[in-house]
Amino acid sequence: MERKGENHTRTEGPYDVNFCFPSRTISNDRLQLTPFIPSVHAETYFAETKQHPELYHYLPFQPFESVEVFNEWFEHIIHRDPQWILFAVFDKSNQGAAHERTGEVRESSANTSNQMDHRFAGVIGLLNTSVANLSTEIGFVFTLPAFQRTHVTSNAVGLLLQYCLELPPFGLGLRRVQWQANAENKASIRAAERMGFEMEGIQRWQRILPHGKFGKEVIGREGEGCQEGLRGPGRDTAMLSMCWDDWIDEKEKVCRMMAREN
């Protein structure tokens, strides 16, 4: 029986990513984004990120306690929602050889084609995607520390911008790509602005964070809410966007950012 919203577009294997738009591997000469397959990528993702809990500092959830917990989260949050898709990021450049030995999964494990030494560098996703409104959001941007301050993040974001905003057959022909960040996460905001995203404003108290996460405390408001789990700290969110008419002028800048030497 089909699930509502299930995507039957052929991908690189029997695993159905269940995304509302056609999904595929996206690549250039420096990077490759492959739809995330838990049986192939989850163990490496967990092994690499558990060493760096700081990557989760501004995210609205805690580090995962085990690969099983991550897989359960992935199934319920990512895979079951056709508005979301996660990509595994692989470094194709020689520059990766200069970094510590990390990300031991090779893209040849996830792709039937013959690949060289493509090393796992992180993940990136499309969230809150709307077919009706031709819009999506770039998020869940995890670049492993060994690949930070290199070409990896700029190319991962740039490849998704091309995929989303270019017209078919290469792209999806969307009208809007947004980027949300904790208003205190200046590095994320700067990264988006460097790639041409325009700041639209700050949404105050935009979401409630789990207990134990960094956020704005509510003082003198006893009794708010009807659920105990919805009484954690709050978050102000910076909203940025790149729209189709911005892309006309910004695509050359994005290409230069992707091609720059570090």
Backbone bond lengths (Angstrom), bond angles and torsions (degrees), N, CA, C in turn:
res aa  C-N    CA-C-N  psi(-1)  N-CA   C-N-CA  omega(-1)  CA-C   N-CA-C  phi
1 M - - - 1.465 - - 1.519 109.21 -
2 E 1.321 117.36 136.35 1.453 121.29 -179.67 1.519 109.96 -77.87
3 R 1.329 114.99 144.94 1.452 119.51 170.99 1.513 108.78 -88.65
4 K 1.307 116.90 145.25 1.456 120.54 177.17 1.510 109.65 -59.13
5 G 1.323 116.29 131.40 1.454 121.06 179.12 1.499 113.78 81.57
6 E 1.332 118.57 5.38 1.459 120.31 -176.30 1.515 110.22 -71.13
7 N 1.308 116.69 139.08 1.453 122.25 -177.86 1.515 109.12 -101.43
8 H 1.327 117.57 122.45 1.450 121.10 -179.14 1.523 111.48 -106.65
9 T 1.360 116.16 18.56 1.450 118.94 175.04 1.521 109.44 -63.20
10 R 1.306 117.24 136.12 1.459 120.98 -179.02 1.520 110.13 -67.27
11 T 1.331 116.83 130.71 1.451 122.23 173.50 1.511 107.88 -114.27
12 E 1.333 117.85 -156.78 1.453 120.61 -171.88 1.525 112.72 -89.76
13 G 1.289 118.11 19.61 1.449 120.24 179.39 1.511 109.30 179.79
14 P 1.312 117.13 -175.31 1.463 120.30 -176.57 1.521 113.85 -73.93
15 Y 1.325 118.40 -15.17 1.463 120.42 -178.34 1.527 110.12 -70.35
16 D 1.324 117.17 126.99 1.462 122.98 179.55 1.520 108.92 -93.80
17 V 1.322 117.05 114.50 1.458 120.12 -177.48 1.521 112.30 -74.86
18 N 1.324 118.02 -14.08 1.469 122.67 174.51 1.522 111.82 57.97
19 F 1.335 117.43 48.23 1.463 121.97 176.69 1.521 108.77 -102.58
20 C 1.330 116.35 147.38 1.459 121.16 -173.62 1.524 113.80 -74.08
21 F 1.326 117.95 -13.28 1.460 122.91 174.41 1.530 109.05 -116.75
22 P 1.322 117.63 160.37 1.471 119.41 174.45 1.527 110.40 -56.65
23 S 1.317 116.98 132.54 1.465 121.63 -178.03 1.516 109.62 -116.76
24 R 1.318 115.37 150.67 1.460 120.52 -178.73 1.516 108.70 -162.69
25 T 1.320 115.80 170.56 1.457 120.99 170.92 1.521 109.10 -71.96
26 I 1.330 115.90 137.62 1.461 122.88 -179.55 1.517 107.05 -121.23
27 S 1.324 118.28 131.95 1.462 118.37 -175.75 1.518 111.59 -153.54
28 N 1.323 114.36 160.55 1.458 123.27 165.27 1.521 106.93 -134.85
29 D 1.319 117.90 -161.97 1.464 118.91 -175.37 1.527 112.97 -77.92
30 R 1.349 118.24 -5.40 1.454 120.97 -176.68 1.528 113.91 -114.90
31 L 1.319 116.46 -25.07 1.459 119.69 -171.04 1.525 110.51 -146.83
32 Q 1.319 115.22 155.67 1.460 120.87 175.15 1.522 109.45 -137.58
33 L 1.329 116.11 130.56 1.457 123.19 175.59 1.517 108.15 -109.33
34 T 1.315 116.01 120.08 1.456 122.50 -177.72 1.522 109.18 -118.42
35 P 1.336 119.19 132.27 1.463 119.72 175.83 1.528 111.24 -49.20
36 F 1.325 115.27 129.92 1.464 122.24 -173.14 1.526 110.33 -68.34
37 I 1.329 115.48 126.05 1.461 122.60 177.41 1.528 107.16 -117.17
38 P 1.321 119.15 112.54 1.467 120.58 -174.19 1.518 114.16 -53.92
39 S 1.325 117.93 -40.70 1.463 119.82 -177.52 1.518 112.35 -65.74
40 V 1.325 117.43 -20.07 1.461 122.02 -179.28 1.524 111.58 -101.06
41 H 1.324 116.87 -41.76 1.461 120.20 -167.16 1.524 115.10 -108.10
42 A 1.335 119.24 -19.22 1.464 120.65 -169.32 1.526 113.05 -63.81
43 E 1.318 117.78 -43.43 1.464 119.52 -177.26 1.524 111.47 -63.53
44 T 1.322 116.46 -41.14 1.460 119.20 178.35 1.521 110.54 -67.69
45 Y 1.334 117.19 -43.00 1.462 119.84 177.72 1.527 110.38 -56.66
46 F 1.319 117.17 -48.39 1.462 120.23 -178.04 1.522 111.27 -64.87
47 A 1.328 116.89 -45.28 1.465 120.69 -178.23 1.519 111.64 -60.76
48 E 1.324 116.97 -39.31 1.461 120.28 -177.47 1.523 112.07 -77.14
49 T 1.335 118.06 -41.85 1.459 119.50 -175.00 1.519 112.91 -79.38
50 K 1.334 118.72 -24.64 1.472 119.05 179.92 1.524 110.85 -66.57
51 Q 1.316 117.35 -21.66 1.460 121.29 176.77 1.524 112.09 -77.94
52 H 1.336 116.73 -11.36 1.465 120.99 -174.70 1.526 109.99 -135.35
53 P 1.340 117.51 68.63 1.471 119.52 -179.55 1.518 112.96 -61.71
54 E 1.333 117.60 -18.15 1.461 119.98 178.63 1.524 112.28 -62.67
55 L 1.331 117.30 -21.15 1.461 120.24 177.71 1.527 111.75 -61.92
56 Y 1.320 117.12 -22.98 1.462 121.94 -176.88 1.526 112.97 -94.70
57 H 1.320 117.59 2.94 1.461 120.65 -169.29 1.526 112.51 -54.71
58 Y 1.320 117.89 -46.32 1.464 121.08 -175.96 1.528 113.42 -96.93
59 L 1.307 117.86 1.30 1.458 120.29 -178.94 1.529 111.03 -83.45
60 P 1.332 117.74 153.68 1.466 120.45 -176.36 1.522 113.82 -82.38
61 F 1.326 117.40 25.27 1.460 121.34 174.68 1.518 108.83 -151.17
62 Q 1.329 115.58 162.29 1.457 122.05 -175.64 1.530 110.79 -87.17
63 P 1.349 118.00 164.05 1.472 120.21 171.88 1.525 110.43 -57.46
64 F 1.306 115.64 149.42 1.461 120.98 -177.95 1.530 110.06 -79.35
65 E 1.323 116.01 139.84 1.456 121.51 -176.35 1.519 112.86 -78.95
66 S 1.322 117.41 -23.68 1.460 121.42 -178.73 1.515 108.47 -158.88
67 V 1.327 116.56 165.76 1.459 119.91 177.10 1.517 110.23 -66.27
68 E 1.335 117.84 -29.61 1.464 120.75 177.39 1.526 110.77 -66.04
69 V 1.330 116.72 -40.97 1.464 120.63 177.48 1.524 109.96 -64.85
70 F 1.339 116.53 -41.32 1.460 119.32 177.17 1.522 111.13 -61.69
71 N 1.333 117.07 -44.94 1.463 120.04 -178.98 1.524 111.72 -62.01
72 E 1.324 116.40 -38.24 1.466 119.66 177.52 1.523 110.29 -65.22
73 W 1.334 116.27 -44.09 1.468 120.49 176.52 1.526 110.64 -60.34
74 F 1.333 116.93 -45.22 1.459 121.07 -178.83 1.529 110.76 -60.09
75 E 1.316 117.02 -43.86 1.470 120.51 -178.57 1.524 111.28 -63.67
76 H 1.330 117.43 -44.41 1.458 120.81 -174.77 1.526 112.86 -79.59
77 I 1.316 117.74 -35.54 1.463 120.47 -174.62 1.524 112.14 -94.82
78 I 1.310 117.86 -43.51 1.467 121.51 -175.00 1.524 111.10 -93.97
79 H 1.314 117.18 -62.12 1.459 120.60 -167.83 1.523 113.52 -66.78
80 R 1.305 118.22 -36.23 1.466 120.18 -177.03 1.525 113.04 -79.01
81 D 1.306 117.34 -11.76 1.469 121.02 -178.23 1.518 109.27 -107.05
82 P 1.334 119.58 109.69 1.466 121.06 -178.25 1.519 113.94 -67.36
83 Q 1.333 117.67 -3.94 1.462 120.61 175.67 1.532 112.09 -83.84
84 W 1.333 116.82 -7.37 1.465 121.11 -174.21 1.524 110.46 -120.56
85 I 1.316 115.40 144.95 1.462 121.61 169.84 1.522 107.97 -148.12
86 L 1.318 116.78 140.34 1.460 122.54 177.20 1.520 108.57 -113.03
87 F 1.334 116.07 141.29 1.460 122.24 177.29 1.525 109.60 -116.22
88 A 1.322 116.46 138.33 1.460 121.88 167.35 1.522 108.04 -82.62
89 V 1.325 116.32 133.82 1.465 122.36 -176.88 1.526 108.95 -101.75
90 F 1.324 116.48 126.66 1.462 122.26 179.37 1.524 110.38 -120.74
91 D 1.329 115.01 131.16 1.464 121.65 176.69 1.523 109.45 -83.39
92 K 1.327 116.14 125.87 1.463 121.23 -179.91 1.522 112.34 -103.77
93 S 1.324 117.29 -6.34 1.460 120.31 -172.16 1.520 111.40 -85.42
94 N 1.329 115.89 165.75 1.461 121.38 175.15 1.515 111.77 -74.71
95 Q 1.342 116.04 -17.22 1.453 119.77 -177.05 1.520 111.53 -60.96
96 G 1.326 116.39 -31.97 1.456 119.55 -179.15 1.510 112.99 -59.49
97 A 1.320 117.77 -27.38 1.462 120.67 -178.74 1.512 112.02 -65.49
98 A 1.347 116.60 -20.59 1.456 120.08 -179.26 1.524 112.04 -81.70
99 H 1.345 116.20 -10.96 1.453 120.38 -178.72 1.523 110.38 -94.03
100 E 1.321 115.05 171.54 1.455 120.23 177.67 1.524 110.07 -59.15
101 R 1.319 116.01 155.34 1.460 120.72 -178.20 1.518 109.00 -74.35
102 T 1.307 117.81 103.17 1.456 122.39 -176.53 1.503 108.95 -140.46
103 G 1.334 116.31 164.39 1.448 119.85 177.27 1.511 112.57 61.98
104 E 1.312 118.22 61.88 1.458 120.98 -171.46 1.526 114.79 -70.77
105 V 1.350 117.63 -13.93 1.462 118.37 175.01 1.519 109.31 -66.75
106 R 1.319 116.51 133.20 1.458 121.74 175.89 1.514 108.36 -101.87
107 E 1.325 117.24 147.68 1.449 119.80 -179.45 1.517 111.96 -63.60
108 S 1.315 118.29 -21.02 1.458 119.98 175.33 1.521 111.36 -60.32
109 S 1.349 117.98 -22.97 1.457 120.79 177.12 1.517 111.92 -73.13
110 A 1.339 116.53 -25.48 1.456 120.45 -176.11 1.511 112.24 -107.08
111 N 1.296 117.55 0.44 1.451 121.14 -174.64 1.512 107.68 -137.62
112 T 1.321 116.75 135.35 1.452 119.63 -178.08 1.515 112.22 -76.18
113 S 1.332 117.20 -15.13 1.452 119.34 178.56 1.519 109.99 -77.60
114 N 1.318 115.44 162.03 1.462 120.80 -177.96 1.518 109.96 -78.53
115 Q 1.320 118.04 113.10 1.446 122.83 -178.62 1.522 109.72 -112.20
116 M 1.334 114.94 155.45 1.447 120.32 175.82 1.530 108.19 -90.37
117 D 1.295 116.76 -148.36 1.460 121.90 -171.76 1.528 110.21 -84.16
118 H 1.313 117.15 76.02 1.454 122.00 179.92 1.519 108.46 -94.38
119 R 1.311 117.63 112.69 1.462 121.33 -171.16 1.523 111.88 -99.18
120 F 1.312 115.59 139.75 1.456 122.16 -179.76 1.522 109.56 -62.70
121 A 1.350 116.86 123.13 1.458 121.57 -176.09 1.519 113.33 -118.23
122 G 1.333 118.04 -7.82 1.453 120.08 179.74 1.510 111.87 151.16
123 V 1.319 115.63 -160.16 1.461 121.72 177.22 1.524 108.88 -139.80
124 I 1.327 115.12 161.69 1.462 122.28 174.93 1.516 106.84 -154.64
125 G 1.326 117.42 150.19 1.454 118.92 -174.74 1.509 114.19 -137.06
126 L 1.329 114.56 164.90 1.457 123.27 167.34 1.523 107.04 -111.14
127 L 1.330 116.46 127.48 1.454 122.50 -173.98 1.527 109.81 -124.24
128 N 1.315 116.02 159.54 1.467 121.47 172.74 1.528 112.60 49.63
129 T 1.311 116.08 42.12 1.458 121.63 -177.01 1.526 109.91 -78.34
130 S 1.331 116.17 136.34 1.461 121.25 -179.04 1.519 110.04 -124.45
131 V 1.332 116.24 116.65 1.462 120.44 174.47 1.522 109.73 -67.71
132 A 1.332 117.14 -39.92 1.463 121.23 -176.94 1.519 112.19 -65.08
133 N 1.344 116.90 -34.92 1.462 120.78 -176.68 1.518 113.47 -105.46
134 L 1.334 117.28 2.98 1.471 122.17 -179.90 1.527 110.86 50.61
135 S 1.324 115.64 53.26 1.463 119.93 -177.05 1.519 110.32 -141.07
136 T 1.330 115.27 159.13 1.461 121.55 176.33 1.518 108.98 -157.15
137 E 1.312 116.24 -179.37 1.461 122.52 179.76 1.518 109.43 -138.92
138 I 1.323 116.66 131.87 1.460 120.89 172.84 1.525 108.27 -85.34
139 G 1.318 115.77 126.78 1.453 119.25 -178.24 1.510 111.81 -157.92
140 F 1.328 115.23 -172.76 1.466 122.08 -177.26 1.534 109.89 50.46
141 V 1.328 114.97 47.43 1.468 121.10 -176.87 1.525 108.08 -86.53
142 F 1.328 116.08 101.91 1.459 122.67 177.90 1.519 108.17 -114.64
143 T 1.329 116.65 111.11 1.458 121.27 171.98 1.522 107.69 -110.74
144 L 1.318 117.19 120.15 1.463 120.62 -178.69 1.526 110.29 -58.08
145 P 1.342 118.18 145.29 1.460 120.88 -176.16 1.517 114.52 -51.74
146 A 1.331 118.27 -36.04 1.465 120.50 -179.25 1.520 112.43 -63.78
147 F 1.341 117.34 -18.63 1.463 121.27 -177.25 1.522 112.55 -113.18
148 Q 1.330 117.05 3.87 1.456 119.57 176.18 1.525 110.08 -73.58
149 R 1.325 115.48 153.47 1.469 122.92 -177.08 1.529 111.09 60.57
150 T 1.322 115.96 32.11 1.463 122.34 173.70 1.525 107.34 -125.23
151 H 1.311 115.52 -162.55 1.465 121.93 179.07 1.523 113.00 -77.31
152 V 1.317 119.03 -7.97 1.464 121.27 -166.38 1.529 112.36 -66.14
153 T 1.332 118.14 -54.59 1.463 119.48 -176.15 1.518 111.84 -64.04
154 S 1.326 117.58 -44.63 1.468 119.79 -179.64 1.516 111.49 -61.90
155 N 1.323 117.67 -38.09 1.461 120.02 179.55 1.523 111.83 -74.60
156 A 1.323 117.58 -36.66 1.463 119.63 177.49 1.525 110.71 -63.37
157 V 1.327 116.53 -46.75 1.464 120.42 178.54 1.526 110.45 -66.18
158 G 1.333 116.67 -43.36 1.459 120.18 -179.56 1.517 112.99 -62.39
159 L 1.321 116.92 -41.52 1.466 120.03 178.25 1.527 111.12 -62.75
160 L 1.331 117.27 -39.73 1.459 119.18 178.46 1.523 111.59 -69.69
161 L 1.331 117.85 -36.41 1.464 119.76 175.80 1.522 110.76 -61.90
162 Q 1.322 116.84 -44.20 1.461 120.04 177.50 1.524 110.90 -61.87
163 Y 1.308 116.37 -46.12 1.464 122.22 -179.61 1.530 111.16 -60.16
164 C 1.331 116.97 -39.64 1.462 120.73 -175.84 1.525 113.34 -81.61
165 L 1.324 118.11 -40.92 1.458 120.89 -168.28 1.523 114.81 -100.28
166 E 1.324 117.54 -21.98 1.462 118.30 175.28 1.531 109.49 -69.28
167 L 1.321 115.44 151.46 1.461 120.19 179.37 1.524 110.83 -75.71
168 P 1.327 117.37 156.02 1.461 120.10 174.24 1.532 110.14 -58.35
169 P 1.339 119.17 151.30 1.466 125.13 14.02 1.524 114.61 -88.60
170 F 1.365 118.93 -13.90 1.465 118.10 -177.92 1.517 111.16 -72.27
171 G 1.342 116.52 -45.77 1.455 120.25 -173.90 1.512 113.13 -109.52
172 L 1.335 114.36 -176.10 1.461 121.01 -178.61 1.518 112.69 -92.34
173 G 1.332 117.68 -15.21 1.455 120.47 -179.86 1.516 113.61 69.03
174 L 1.345 117.47 37.40 1.457 120.60 178.09 1.524 110.64 -76.68
175 R 1.325 115.68 162.99 1.461 121.02 179.43 1.525 113.16 -98.95
176 R 1.318 117.04 -24.92 1.468 119.87 -174.13 1.521 110.25 -144.94
177 V 1.335 114.65 134.21 1.464 122.36 170.06 1.524 106.45 -124.92
178 Q 1.310 117.38 121.50 1.460 119.73 -179.20 1.521 111.18 -109.28
179 W 1.324 113.41 165.42 1.472 122.19 -179.39 1.517 106.48 -139.44
180 Q 1.313 117.26 120.83 1.456 121.51 176.10 1.521 109.58 -109.58
181 A 1.323 115.46 140.81 1.464 120.46 178.57 1.516 109.22 -144.42
182 N 1.320 115.97 147.21 1.451 119.71 168.71 1.526 107.91 -53.33
183 A 1.325 116.91 130.93 1.461 120.36 -176.14 1.521 112.32 -59.72
184 E 1.340 117.47 -20.56 1.459 121.37 177.24 1.523 112.26 -85.89
185 N 1.312 117.38 -9.15 1.466 121.33 -177.17 1.529 109.33 -88.93
186 K 1.316 115.30 77.91 1.463 120.72 -175.39 1.524 111.79 -63.87
187 A 1.329 117.43 -32.41 1.468 119.84 -179.70 1.524 110.84 -64.27
188 S 1.330 117.43 -41.60 1.459 120.64 178.95 1.522 110.97 -65.79
189 I 1.320 116.45 -41.70 1.468 120.18 179.30 1.520 110.49 -63.75
190 R 1.338 117.19 -44.30 1.468 120.20 178.46 1.524 111.29 -62.61
191 A 1.329 116.66 -40.76 1.465 120.00 179.85 1.519 110.68 -60.41
192 A 1.326 116.87 -42.74 1.464 120.30 178.98 1.524 111.08 -65.81
193 E 1.313 116.85 -43.47 1.467 119.88 -178.54 1.522 111.32 -66.18
194 R 1.328 117.71 -36.35 1.467 120.01 176.59 1.521 111.33 -61.57
195 M 1.330 116.92 -31.39 1.458 120.92 -179.64 1.521 112.49 -88.28
196 G 1.334 117.15 8.23 1.457 120.69 173.56 1.507 115.79 98.63
197 F 1.342 118.58 0.50 1.459 119.93 177.41 1.530 110.01 -68.40
198 E 1.315 116.14 144.34 1.458 122.35 -179.73 1.522 109.91 -103.74
199 M 1.325 115.77 131.87 1.458 120.57 177.57 1.527 109.85 -69.62
200 E 1.324 116.36 126.82 1.462 121.11 178.40 1.523 112.10 -101.54
201 G 1.316 117.37 -21.76 1.452 119.41 178.85 1.514 112.20 145.86
202 I 1.330 114.71 179.34 1.460 122.66 179.37 1.524 108.71 -110.20
203 Q 1.322 115.83 124.85 1.458 121.45 174.26 1.527 107.90 -93.17
204 R 1.325 116.54 110.48 1.461 121.37 -175.19 1.526 110.91 -76.96
205 W 1.329 115.33 140.16 1.466 122.15 178.99 1.530 110.40 50.33
206 Q 1.318 115.81 44.89 1.468 120.74 -172.62 1.521 112.84 -72.06
207 R 1.330 117.27 -28.40 1.465 118.78 179.33 1.518 110.91 -152.28
208 I 1.322 114.21 161.16 1.459 121.82 176.18 1.520 108.29 -100.15
209 L 1.319 115.61 131.80 1.459 121.63 -178.45 1.525 110.78 -97.19
210 P 1.320 116.84 157.08 1.469 119.35 176.14 1.527 110.79 -64.22
211 H 1.303 115.88 154.60 1.462 120.40 174.63 1.532 109.21 -58.00
212 G 1.319 115.32 137.91 1.451 120.61 -179.96 1.512 113.90 97.03
213 K 1.348 117.19 -10.90 1.460 120.08 177.94 1.524 109.87 -90.31
214 F 1.345 115.19 152.81 1.460 121.22 178.33 1.525 109.34 -71.10
215 G 1.340 116.51 128.76 1.456 119.82 179.36 1.516 111.53 -173.40
216 K 1.321 116.09 -170.22 1.460 123.28 -179.29 1.529 109.22 -87.26
217 E 1.301 115.93 126.78 1.458 120.04 -179.59 1.530 110.65 -83.52
218 V 1.314 115.32 144.06 1.461 122.19 175.69 1.524 108.13 -95.02
219 I 1.330 116.53 120.55 1.461 121.82 -176.44 1.526 109.20 -119.11
220 G 1.321 116.60 134.29 1.454 121.25 176.44 1.511 114.01 72.17
221 R 1.323 117.05 32.13 1.465 120.16 179.44 1.528 109.05 -133.46
222 E 1.291 116.07 56.69 1.454 121.58 -178.59 1.530 110.37 -65.63
223 G 1.323 115.20 139.30 1.454 119.87 174.88 1.508 115.57 89.93
224 E 1.347 118.80 2.42 1.466 118.69 -179.50 1.524 110.10 -70.90
225 G 1.308 115.28 152.11 1.451 120.61 175.92 1.516 112.61 74.05
226 C 1.309 114.69 162.68 1.465 119.69 -178.41 1.519 112.18 -115.19
227 Q 1.351 116.82 -1.20 1.455 120.23 179.95 1.521 109.13 -128.32
228 E 1.316 115.83 133.71 1.463 120.56 -178.19 1.520 111.05 -59.30
229 G 1.345 117.98 -36.01 1.456 121.15 -177.94 1.503 114.42 -69.94
230 L 1.338 117.54 -9.95 1.460 121.34 -178.65 1.519 111.48 -104.74
231 R 1.318 116.27 34.48 1.460 120.03 -178.72 1.520 111.73 -123.74
232 G 1.322 117.07 25.87 1.452 120.87 177.24 1.516 111.29 -80.60
233 P 1.326 117.60 -176.38 1.462 120.92 178.27 1.522 111.09 -65.21
234 G 1.323 115.93 161.32 1.459 121.15 -179.95 1.513 111.79 -101.38
235 R 1.327 114.62 167.20 1.458 120.87 -179.94 1.517 110.31 -134.52
236 D 1.328 115.88 132.07 1.457 121.81 165.68 1.523 107.57 -87.66
237 T 1.318 116.84 137.77 1.461 121.21 -174.43 1.521 111.23 -120.09
238 A 1.328 115.97 127.88 1.463 121.64 172.25 1.520 108.60 -81.39
239 M 1.332 116.27 130.06 1.459 122.13 178.93 1.527 108.99 -111.47
240 L 1.333 115.42 121.73 1.460 121.93 176.67 1.520 107.98 -124.40
241 S 1.334 115.92 160.79 1.462 118.23 -179.88 1.523 110.99 -151.81
242 M 1.315 113.77 157.24 1.460 123.67 167.98 1.527 105.20 -129.28
243 C 1.325 117.13 118.35 1.453 121.51 -177.95 1.524 110.43 -108.83
244 W 1.329 115.81 169.35 1.467 120.48 -172.81 1.520 111.83 -58.03
245 D 1.355 117.20 -37.23 1.463 119.62 -179.01 1.529 111.26 -76.68
246 D 1.343 118.12 -27.38 1.469 120.39 171.22 1.527 110.02 -66.59
247 W 1.322 115.56 -40.10 1.459 121.84 -174.67 1.522 111.90 -59.65
248 I 1.308 117.51 -33.20 1.463 121.09 179.40 1.525 110.11 -55.91
249 D 1.330 116.27 -41.14 1.467 120.97 -178.23 1.525 113.00 -91.42
250 E 1.324 117.83 -25.95 1.460 121.06 -172.06 1.523 114.08 -94.39
251 K 1.328 118.69 -14.54 1.464 119.02 -172.87 1.523 112.36 -62.31
252 E 1.339 117.93 -35.77 1.467 119.51 178.87 1.527 110.54 -66.90
253 K 1.337 117.33 -39.20 1.462 121.01 177.03 1.522 110.17 -62.72
254 V 1.324 116.94 -42.02 1.459 120.90 179.26 1.519 110.43 -62.08
255 C 1.329 116.59 -42.57 1.469 120.06 178.50 1.521 111.53 -63.09
256 R 1.335 117.39 -37.36 1.471 120.19 177.62 1.521 110.69 -66.56
257 M 1.325 117.01 -39.92 1.463 120.09 177.92 1.522 110.97 -63.07
258 M 1.321 116.50 -37.91 1.462 120.65 -179.44 1.520 111.60 -70.22
259 A 1.328 117.12 -30.29 1.463 121.36 -175.00 1.525 113.29 -91.67
260 R 1.331 117.62 -10.25 1.463 119.66 -172.85 1.524 111.04 -64.75
261 E 1.310 115.28 150.19 1.463 121.70 174.40 1.517 108.93 -87.20
262 N 1.320 117.05 143.83 1.465 120.92 -177.33 1.521 110.42 -93.55
